[in-house]
Amino acid sequence: MSSADKTAKLYYGPSSFRVLRPGSHVLCTVTGEEIPLAELRYWSAERQEAYVSCEVATRRLLGLDPA
């Protein structure tokens, strides 16, 4: 399995992320959906979590969707 098929491990900062382990995607903390790194737009630096959409991120941060 190449790194292109693996889940990446990222460090989420306030305005960018850093790749700790190469991969092609991360998983949404709430839905479990794969998010290609090129499409990753929503995350929480405080919680170190990725989200598939702004709606999912908002619901999670408001406490409406527990992980």
Long-range contacts (C-beta under 8 A, 24 or more apart in sequence): 7-34, 8-37, 10-43, 10-50, 11-48, 12-43, 12-44, 12-45, 12-48, 12-49, 12-50, 13-45, 14-45, 17-43, 26-50, 28-52, 28-56, 29-60, 29-67, 30-56, 30-59, 30-60, 30-65, 30-67, 31-56
